[in-house]
Amino acid sequence: MTEKELRHAIVRWARSLFERGFTVGSSGNISVRLEDGGFLMTPTNSCMGFLDPDRLSRLDAGGAHVDGDPPTKERPLHFAFYEARPSARAVVHLHSTHATALSCLADVDPEDAVPPITPYVVMRVGRVPVLPYARPGSSALAPMIRERAARHPAVLLANHGPVVAGPSLEAAVFAIEELEETARLLIMTRNLEVRRLTPEEVADLDASFSLKG
């Protein structure tokens, strides 16, 4: 895609996420890595339902702001994913209801907060660790993400919400949607006896679809 096409794709997907209730108010942010090594990001304090493609933040390969409105304060977590995952072309961070609720629960497994209850969460998301709480925009998030992101394309920020990286903007959006839907299922079935996919079934998915992370 050209930069112009990517600008419009960011606006289109952001509006879709907003209109379907995956993010509210001025929460959530999206970034895309460009062919020249630079980045497009949603601006700080912007609503994902009402973005202007010409006002998206443009940053150079070193992360310096060069054009558009000031970038999201969450840019350290975006850059940490790009540094740890050279194949990542997009990062999406939301405050979606069920995934955020899952990030607030004290009894979830911090190494695997989203157990394999459906094949698609295994295929699109994989294991999802929960990172310790840090205030939004804190530089403390970056080293924690870099430590995990090479092996995990998705994480939950404790008491904050999900972040997902993908090889394309579409793939990152689909993955974070799958994460939110699975979190909803997990909360709906809490305290019920749930059948999880077995290690053999997960291995079969890995062999069939070449899963990574």
N, C-alpha and C positions, 0 to 999 in steps of 0.2 A: 504494500500500500504506500501511496505517497503521503507526505506529511499532512496535506490537506484532507485526504481521505481518512487518515488516522484521527485528525481533529474531530471530524464529523462522527466517526465511529465511537469515540470517547463520549461525545455528547449524547449520541443515540442510546448507548448501553447505560450510561448514567441515568438518563431519563427513565429508561425501562425499569431499572432497579428501584428508583425513587417511586415511580407510579405503582409498583407492585409491593411497596412497603418494606423493601429490604434495607432502606435507610431513610432517615427522617431529618428534617431541619437542615442544618449545615454539616451534618455528620457524614463520614465516609469520604474516600478519596481514591483516585485512579491515576496510574502513571503508565506510560508506554516508552520503551526504548526505541529510538529512531535509528535509521540505517547509518547516519553519520556519527553515531555514538552519543548524541544528545538525548534529551528526554522531554516529553510533554507530561505535565501534571495538572490535576485540577487545582484551582486556586484556593488559598486559605479562606475560611469562612464563607465558602460558596455552597449553594444548594445544588445537589446533583440533578434535580429536576429542571433546573433553569440555567444551564451552562451556555456560554457563548463560545463557539469554536475559535473565534479570533482572539479571545481573551484568556485562553488556556495558558498556563505558565510554560515558557520554553526555557530549558536549562541546557548548558553545554555539557560536554563529556565529563568535565570535572565537577559538575553540580552547581556551577555559578548561574544565577538567574540572568537571562539575557533579553527576555521579551515577555510581554503579556503581564497579567496580574501576578502579585506575589504568590509563590507556591505554597501548598499545604505545609503546615507545621510538622506533619508526619513524614516529611521526606526522608529523615534518617532511616526509618524502617524500610522504605522503598529501596533506597540505595544499598542497604544491607542485603536485601534479597538479590539485587542485581550483582553485587560483588560475589556472593556465595554461589549463585546459579548463573553461569555465563549463558546458558540457553534461555534464560527468562527474557521475555519480550514485553511482559506486562505484569503489573502488580495491582491487586484490588484489595482495599481495606474497607470493611463495613462495620456498622453497629447493628447488624440484623438481630432480630429479637431472640430467636432460639439459640443461635450460636453464642450470642453474648450471655444469655442465661446460663448456658453450659459453662462458659468461662468464669462464672461467679460461684459455681457449686464447689463446695469444699471437699467433696468425696470423689471427684473424678480422678482418673489416673493421669498424673501430669505428663507421663510419657506416651499415653495413648488415650486421649480424651474421647475419641470417636471410634468405638469398636466396630469391627466389620460385620454390620448387620444387613447390608445390601451389597450386591456386586459393584454397583456404580460408585459408591463411596470409596471402595477399594481401588477401582480403576481410575477415578478422577481426582481423588484427594489423598488416599494413603493414610499412614499413621499421622496423627495430629497431636503434637506436644502442647502443653500449656506453659507459657513463659511467665515468670514471676511478675507481679504488678510493678509498673512504672508509670508515672504520669504521662498523659498524651503529649507527644512531641519530645519526650525526654531522650537525650543522647544515650542513656543507659540501655535503651531497647536495641540499638544497633549491634553491639557485641553479642547480645543474647541471640539475636536472629542469625547473625553470621555463624554462630556456633552450631545452629540447628538446620539452617536453610539448605545446606548442601545435600542433606539427606531427607529433608521434609519440605515439599512445596507449599505446605499450609501449616499455620500455627494459630493457636488461640492466645491472645493477650489477656492475662488474668483480669477479670472485672472490666473488660474493655471491648473485646470482639475479635473477629477473625481477620486474618491476612492470608492471601493466596497469591502465588506467582504462577505464571503459565507461559508456554511457548508462543502464545498469541493473546491478544485482548479477549477474543471470543472464548478461548480455552480457559483463561483465568476467571472470566465471568461464569462460565458453566460450572467450574469447579467450586466456586464460592457459593453458587446456588445449590449445588449438591450438598455441600457442607451444611448450609442452613437447613435444608430439607431433612438431612439425617439427624441433625441436632433436634429438630422438631419431633421426629420419630422417637428419638431416645428419651426425650422429656415426656412424650405421650405414653411410652411404655415403661416408664420408671416404676419400680416395685412390682413389675410383672416378670414372668419367666420368659425371657427372650432367647430365641435361637440365633446364635451367632454363626457366621461362616467358620468352618473348621480351618486349621492351618493348611490342610490338603486342598481345600476349595480355594483358599487365597493363593496358594502356590499355582493352582491350575489357571487362575485369572492372570497371574504374573507371567506364566509360560505362554498363554494365549495372546496377551495384549502387550507384552514387554513393558511392564510397569516400572516406573523409576521413582525413587524417593520413598 
